[in-house]
Amino acid sequence: MQLEWDDSLACGHPLIDAQHRQLLELIVALDSSADVQLEGDAAYSLLGTLSDYVKNHFSDEERWMEEIGYPELAAHREEHARFVDHNLDNARELLCHGSMPKADLVHHLTQWLLTHIKGSDHRIAEWAAAHGRQ
Ligand SMILES: [Fe+2]
């Protein structure tokens, strides 16, 4: 599973690319943190940091879409909201109660992020380039 940034992930928007890169780094840190599944442990607090970072990043990305008048903003915003509601907000609970091993959580978060960047996020960049609104 790809956990390192490479140029195939780039959208060409400096802030968004820097944030995506940082998100991958936070997932790597989570992956290499201690396996203890108790509140207060490294994995638990890293997941909190990751969660906050993701929410800020989604806000910035949604602002970018607003600024360029991206027509699929509503659907994209919904995709973000579903991820936060269904995955991110209960991830700490799942980890804390041991109902999801950390490795599975890391795999799931990484898969979602990479699929989202290479699909939905790249479509923003393609639309922006095609309409001269980068
Ligand atoms: Fe996105």
Boltz pocket constraint, residues with backbone or C-beta under 6 A from the ligand:
constraints:
  - pocket:
      binder: B
      contacts: [[A, 61], [A, 76], [A, 80], [A, 116], [A, 120], [A, 121]]
      max_distance: 6.0
